[in-house]
Amino acid sequence: MYLSTYDQLEAFCARAAGSKVIAVDTEFLREKTYFPKLCLVQVSFGDEIAAIDPLAIDDLSPLARLFEDRSVTKVFHACSQDLEVILDGMGCVCAPVFDTQLAAAFLGLRQQVSYGALVEAYCGVRLPKAESLTDWSRRPLDPEQLDYAEDDVRYLPGIYGRMVSQLVEGDRLSWVLPEMEALCDPSRIRRAPEEAYLRLRRAGSLTRRQLALAREVCAWRERSAAERDIPRKWVASDEVVVEICKRAPGSLERLRRIRGTDQIPERDARGLIEAVARGQACPADECPKVNRHLRPSPETEGVIDLMYAVLRLVSERSGVATQLIATRDDLLDFLQDRESSPLSRDWRWELAGRTLARLLSGEVGLTVKEGRIELL
């Protein structure tokens, strides 16, 4: 059903609040804005599916209360963007949540399995893709668009039930739930402007001093984009920001020498120069640390190759996606500082860390049997 009035929404949410599990998805646009524009919210429980129109309903408080109700599990597929959209558009944090894409990586599917592939694997249904590029802000929505949107939550409750049963049967639910809880952390959903430099492309090429500039420039760019509600790249692209941090221009003239800055308005150009100056003034011991690994020696690379072979074997046997357990950088961290490594804690230690530790101590080895790698 299509809900376009507050009374309809309130009645639906009252019914949904009696369910232990609801499925949720959102449709939004953000190509021309900083904040995502929430255009549709789909919710299903039991035999009911609703397409809720936030462009027609000014007060979404009944839905916000439902999303914040910790007695109701909210099931999403690939929830990170949905949680951000709901936080920005409705001012609430969904909790608890269950992400079927994340759970699938514990159950033998690839780490970032698509919703369509998941529905086909669990329900034997192949979903249409005709509306994948729909402009969800345009009204009215036709029946085909609403059917497509509702399909995004139609199958999730059933998939959730089967996944939980599989996780319980495999004694993995205790592994998954802390990972799900971490998804609801507001600091993970919406990061502080001062952390924006951590997502700057090519930041790995910068020195500590240049990273101090990047921290200030990216924070300024983030606030400027949010204030005007425009994409951050419209203020300054990542490529321009990196070059500014490398050259550290102290004047408008020197800034304009950098290719790509000619279209930046003077007000923004001066804001960039001021941000550079703040970065330059940062005390040396407060500059961000360069968070990149030095290239390992050939001997260390060989050890990591051996560790990765064990990791692949563990992944194959357990059905847990390799990248979810550890990356090659994680293996290097484990090799260099075992105590601080995630592989030394919780389910990762139980699943792979203990075996890797035994490999490094010479207690186990690898061999090949009938063309397959096996542990000795």
C-alpha positions as CSV (number, residue, x, y, z in Angstrom):
1,M,0.0,0.0,0.0
2,Y,1.0,3.6,-0.7
3,L,0.9,5.8,2.4
4,S,0.7,9.6,1.8
5,T,-1.0,10.9,5.0
6,Y,0.0,11.1,8.6
7,D,-3.0,9.1,9.8
8,Q,-2.2,6.3,7.4
9,L,1.4,6.2,8.6
10,E,0.4,6.3,12.3
11,A,-2.0,3.4,11.9
12,F,0.5,1.3,10.0
13,C,3.3,2.0,12.5
14,A,1.1,1.0,15.4
15,R,0.5,-2.4,13.7
16,A,4.1,-2.8,12.8
17,A,5.2,-2.1,16.4
18,G,3.6,-5.4,17.4
19,S,6.0,-7.3,15.1
20,K,9.4,-8.5,16.3
21,V,10.9,-8.0,12.8
22,I,10.3,-5.5,10.1
23,A,12.1,-5.1,6.7
24,V,13.2,-1.6,5.6
25,D,14.6,0.0,2.5
26,T,14.8,3.6,1.3
27,E,14.9,5.4,-2.1
28,F,16.8,8.6,-2.2
29,L,18.7,11.1,-4.4
30,R,22.0,12.8,-3.7
31,E,23.6,13.6,-7.1
32,K,23.1,17.3,-6.7
33,T,23.0,17.7,-2.9
34,Y,25.3,17.1,0.1
35,F,22.5,15.6,2.2
36,P,20.6,12.7,0.6
37,K,17.0,13.5,-0.2
38,L,14.7,10.9,1.2
39,C,12.1,10.1,-1.4
40,L,10.5,6.8,-0.3
41,V,10.6,4.4,2.7
42,Q,9.5,0.8,2.2
43,V,8.6,-1.2,5.3
44,S,7.2,-4.8,5.4
45,F,6.1,-7.1,8.2
46,G,3.8,-10.1,8.2
47,D,1.5,-9.8,5.2
48,E,1.8,-6.0,4.9
49,I,4.1,-3.9,2.7
50,A,4.0,-0.1,2.7
51,A,5.6,2.4,0.5
52,I,5.7,5.5,2.7
53,D,6.0,8.9,0.9
54,P,8.1,11.4,3.0
55,L,7.5,14.0,0.3
56,A,3.8,14.0,1.1
57,I,4.0,13.4,4.9
58,D,5.6,16.2,6.8
59,D,5.6,14.5,10.2
60,L,7.4,11.1,10.2
61,S,7.6,10.8,14.0
62,P,5.6,7.5,14.1
63,L,8.1,5.9,11.8
64,A,11.0,7.4,13.7
65,R,9.7,5.8,16.9
66,L,9.3,2.5,15.2
67,F,12.9,2.6,13.9
68,E,14.2,3.5,17.4
69,D,12.2,0.7,19.1
70,R,14.8,-1.7,20.3
71,S,12.2,-4.5,20.7
72,V,11.8,-4.5,16.9
73,T,14.6,-5.7,14.7
74,K,15.0,-3.8,11.4
75,V,16.2,-5.9,8.5
76,F,18.1,-4.2,5.7
77,H,20.2,-5.3,2.8
78,A,23.5,-3.3,2.6
79,C,22.3,-0.8,5.2
80,S,25.1,1.8,5.5
81,Q,23.5,4.3,3.1
82,D,20.0,3.6,4.3
83,L,21.0,4.3,7.9
84,E,22.7,7.6,6.9
85,V,19.6,8.7,4.9
86,I,17.3,7.9,7.8
87,L,19.6,9.7,10.2
88,D,19.8,12.8,8.0
89,G,16.1,12.7,6.8
90,M,14.4,11.7,10.0
91,G,16.9,12.5,12.8
92,C,16.9,9.0,14.3
93,V,19.2,6.0,14.5
94,C,17.8,2.6,13.6
95,A,18.5,-0.1,16.2
96,P,18.8,-3.0,16.4
97,V,19.5,-3.8,12.7
98,F,20.2,-7.0,10.8
99,D,22.1,-6.6,7.5
100,T,21.4,-9.5,5.2
101,Q,24.5,-8.6,3.0
102,L,26.8,-8.8,6.0
103,A,25.1,-12.0,7.3
104,A,25.5,-13.6,3.8
105,A,29.3,-13.2,4.1
106,F,29.1,-15.5,7.1
107,L,27.0,-18.1,5.3
108,G,29.0,-19.0,2.2
109,L,28.0,-16.2,-0.1
110,R,30.4,-13.6,-1.4
111,Q,31.0,-10.6,0.8
112,Q,29.1,-8.0,-1.1
113,V,26.3,-10.1,-2.7
114,S,23.6,-8.1,-4.4
115,Y,20.0,-8.0,-3.2
116,G,18.9,-9.6,-6.5
117,A,21.4,-12.5,-6.2
118,L,20.4,-13.0,-2.5
119,V,16.7,-13.2,-3.4
120,E,17.4,-15.6,-6.2
121,A,19.6,-17.8,-3.9
122,Y,17.1,-17.9,-1.0
123,C,13.7,-17.6,-2.8
124,G,14.3,-18.7,-6.4
125,V,12.9,-15.4,-7.6
126,R,14.6,-13.2,-10.2
127,L,13.8,-9.6,-9.7
128,P,13.4,-7.1,-12.5
129,K,15.9,-4.2,-12.9
130,A,13.8,-1.9,-15.0
131,E,13.3,0.8,-12.4
132,S,16.9,0.9,-11.0
133,L,17.5,4.4,-12.4
134,T,14.2,5.9,-11.4
135,D,13.9,9.5,-10.3
136,W,12.2,8.8,-7.0
137,S,11.5,12.5,-6.4
138,R,9.0,12.8,-9.2
139,R,5.3,12.4,-8.5
140,P,3.0,10.6,-9.0
141,L,4.7,7.2,-8.7
142,D,3.1,4.6,-11.0
143,P,2.2,1.1,-10.0
144,E,5.3,-0.4,-11.6
145,Q,7.5,1.9,-9.6
146,L,5.8,1.0,-6.4
147,D,5.9,-2.7,-7.1
148,Y,9.6,-2.4,-7.8
149,A,10.2,-0.5,-4.6
150,E,8.1,-2.9,-2.5
151,D,10.1,-5.9,-3.9
152,D,13.1,-4.5,-2.0
153,V,11.4,-5.5,1.3
154,R,9.0,-8.2,0.2
155,Y,11.5,-11.1,0.6
156,L,13.7,-9.8,3.5
157,P,11.6,-11.1,6.5
158,G,11.7,-14.7,5.1
159,I,15.4,-14.5,4.2
160,Y,16.1,-13.1,7.7
161,G,14.3,-16.0,9.3
162,R,16.3,-18.6,7.3
163,M,19.6,-16.8,7.9
164,V,19.1,-16.7,11.7
165,S,18.3,-20.4,11.6
166,Q,21.5,-21.1,9.6
167,L,23.6,-18.9,11.9
168,V,22.2,-20.6,15.0
169,E,22.8,-24.1,13.5
170,G,26.4,-23.1,12.6
171,D,26.9,-21.6,16.0
172,R,27.7,-18.2,14.4
173,L,25.0,-15.9,15.6
174,S,27.3,-14.7,18.4
175,W,29.8,-13.8,15.8
176,V,27.4,-11.8,13.7
177,L,25.4,-9.8,16.3
178,P,28.3,-7.6,17.5
179,E,29.1,-6.8,13.9
180,M,25.4,-5.8,13.4
181,E,25.5,-3.7,16.6
182,A,28.5,-1.8,15.4
183,L,26.5,-0.7,12.3
184,C,24.2,1.4,14.5
185,D,27.0,3.5,16.0
186,P,26.1,7.1,15.1
187,S,29.8,8.0,14.8
188,R,30.0,5.4,12.1
189,I,26.9,6.5,10.3
190,R,27.8,10.2,10.3
191,R,31.5,11.1,10.7
192,A,32.8,14.3,12.0
193,P,34.1,16.9,9.4
194,E,37.6,16.5,11.0
195,E,37.6,12.9,9.9
196,A,36.8,13.6,6.3
197,Y,40.4,13.6,5.2
198,L,40.5,9.8,6.0
199,R,38.3,9.3,3.0
200,L,40.3,11.5,0.7
201,R,41.4,9.6,-2.5
202,R,45.2,9.5,-2.9
203,A,45.7,10.7,0.7
204,G,48.3,7.9,1.0
205,S,50.7,10.0,-1.1
206,L,50.8,12.7,1.6
207,T,53.3,13.3,4.4
208,R,52.2,13.9,8.0
209,R,52.4,17.7,7.5
210,Q,50.5,17.5,4.3
211,L,47.9,15.3,6.1
212,A,47.5,18.1,8.7
213,L,46.6,20.4,5.8
214,A,44.3,17.8,4.4
215,R,42.5,17.5,7.7
216,E,41.8,21.2,7.7
217,V,41.0,21.6,4.0
218,C,38.6,18.6,4.0
219,A,36.9,19.7,7.1
220,W,36.4,23.2,5.6
221,R,35.1,21.6,2.4
222,E,32.7,19.3,4.3
223,R,31.2,22.2,6.2
224,S,31.0,24.4,3.1
225,A,29.2,21.6,1.2
226,A,26.8,20.9,4.1
227,E,26.0,24.6,4.5
228,R,25.0,25.0,0.8
229,D,23.7,21.4,0.5
230,I,25.8,20.7,-2.6
231,P,28.1,17.7,-3.3
232,R,31.6,18.2,-1.8
233,K,33.2,17.7,-5.2
234,W,31.4,20.8,-6.4
235,V,33.3,22.8,-3.8
236,A,36.7,21.2,-4.7
237,S,37.5,17.8,-6.1
238,D,39.7,15.3,-4.3
239,E,42.4,15.8,-6.9
240,V,42.5,19.5,-6.3
241,V,42.5,19.1,-2.6
242,V,45.5,16.7,-2.7
243,E,47.4,19.1,-4.9
244,I,46.6,22.0,-2.6
245,C,47.9,20.0,0.3
246,K,51.2,19.2,-1.5
247,R,51.8,22.8,-2.6
248,A,50.4,24.6,0.5
249,P,49.5,27.9,-1.3
250,G,49.6,30.9,1.0
251,S,48.1,33.4,-1.4
252,L,45.3,33.6,-3.9
253,E,47.9,34.0,-6.7
254,R,49.7,30.7,-5.7
255,L,46.4,28.9,-5.3
256,R,45.3,29.9,-8.9
257,R,48.5,28.2,-10.2
258,I,47.0,24.9,-9.4
259,R,45.0,23.4,-12.3
260,G,41.3,23.1,-11.5
261,T,41.1,26.1,-9.1
262,D,40.2,28.6,-11.7
263,Q,36.5,27.9,-11.3
264,I,36.6,28.1,-7.5
265,P,34.9,31.4,-6.4
266,E,37.1,33.9,-4.6
267,R,35.2,33.4,-1.3
268,D,35.9,29.7,-1.4
269,A,39.5,30.3,-2.5
270,R,40.2,32.4,0.5
271,G,38.5,29.7,2.7
272,L,40.9,27.2,1.3
273,I,43.9,29.4,1.9
274,E,42.8,29.9,5.5
275,A,42.4,26.1,6.0
276,V,45.9,25.6,4.6
277,A,47.3,28.2,7.1
278,R,45.6,26.3,10.0
279,G,47.2,23.1,8.8
280,Q,50.6,24.8,8.5
281,A,50.2,26.0,12.1
282,C,49.5,22.5,13.5
283,P,52.3,21.4,15.9
284,A,54.4,18.6,14.5
285,D,53.4,16.1,17.2
286,E,49.7,16.7,16.5
287,C,50.0,16.0,12.7
288,P,48.1,12.9,11.7
289,K,50.1,9.7,11.5
290,V,50.8,8.3,8.0
291,N,48.6,5.2,8.1
292,R,50.2,3.1,5.4
293,H,52.3,0.0,5.4
294,L,55.9,0.1,4.3
295,R,56.4,-2.4,1.5
296,P,57.3,-5.7,3.2
297,S,60.6,-7.4,2.4
298,P,60.5,-10.3,-0.1
299,E,60.8,-12.6,2.9
300,T,57.9,-11.1,4.7
301,E,55.8,-11.1,1.5
302,G,56.5,-14.8,1.3
303,V,55.2,-15.4,4.8
304,I,52.1,-13.3,4.1
305,D,51.5,-15.4,1.0
306,L,51.6,-18.5,3.1
307,M,49.3,-16.9,5.7
308,Y,46.8,-15.9,3.0
309,A,46.8,-19.5,1.6
310,V,45.8,-20.6,5.1
311,L,43.2,-17.9,5.3
312,R,41.7,-19.0,2.0
313,L,41.5,-22.5,3.2
314,V,39.8,-21.4,6.4
315,S,37.3,-19.4,4.4
316,E,36.6,-22.3,2.1
317,R,36.0,-24.7,4.9
318,S,33.9,-22.3,7.0
319,G,32.0,-20.5,4.3
320,V,32.9,-17.1,5.8
321,A,34.1,-14.6,3.1
322,T,37.9,-14.2,3.1
323,Q,37.9,-10.4,3.1
324,L,35.5,-10.4,6.1
325,I,38.0,-12.4,8.1
326,A,41.1,-10.4,7.2
327,T,42.9,-8.5,4.4
328,R,46.5,-8.8,3.5
329,D,47.2,-5.7,5.5
330,D,45.5,-7.3,8.5
331,L,47.8,-10.3,8.1
332,L,50.8,-8.0,8.1
333,D,49.5,-6.4,11.3
334,F,49.1,-9.8,12.9
335,L,52.6,-10.7,11.9
336,Q,54.1,-7.5,13.3
337,D,51.9,-6.8,16.4
338,R,49.7,-9.8,17.2
339,E,48.2,-8.4,20.4
340,S,46.6,-5.4,18.7
341,S,45.3,-7.3,15.7
342,P,41.6,-8.0,15.3
343,L,42.7,-11.5,14.3
344,S,43.6,-12.0,18.0
345,R,40.1,-11.3,19.3
346,D,36.6,-12.8,19.3
347,W,35.4,-14.9,16.4
348,R,38.3,-14.0,14.1
349,W,40.8,-15.6,16.6
350,E,38.5,-18.6,17.0
351,L,38.1,-19.1,13.2
352,A,41.5,-18.1,11.8
353,G,43.8,-16.4,14.3
354,R,44.7,-19.4,16.3
355,T,45.6,-21.4,13.2
356,L,47.7,-18.6,11.8
357,A,49.5,-18.3,15.2
358,R,50.3,-22.1,15.0
359,L,51.5,-21.6,11.4
360,L,53.9,-18.9,12.5
361,S,55.2,-20.9,15.3
362,G,55.8,-23.9,13.1
363,E,53.2,-26.1,14.7
364,V,51.2,-26.6,11.4
365,G,52.2,-26.4,7.8
366,L,50.7,-26.8,4.3
367,T,50.7,-29.5,1.8
368,V,49.0,-30.4,-1.5
369,K,46.7,-33.4,-1.8
370,E,44.9,-34.2,-5.0
371,G,45.5,-30.7,-6.3
372,R,44.1,-29.0,-3.2
373,I,45.9,-27.2,-0.3
374,E,45.6,-29.0,3.0
375,L,46.9,-28.3,6.5
376,L,49.5,-30.6,7.9
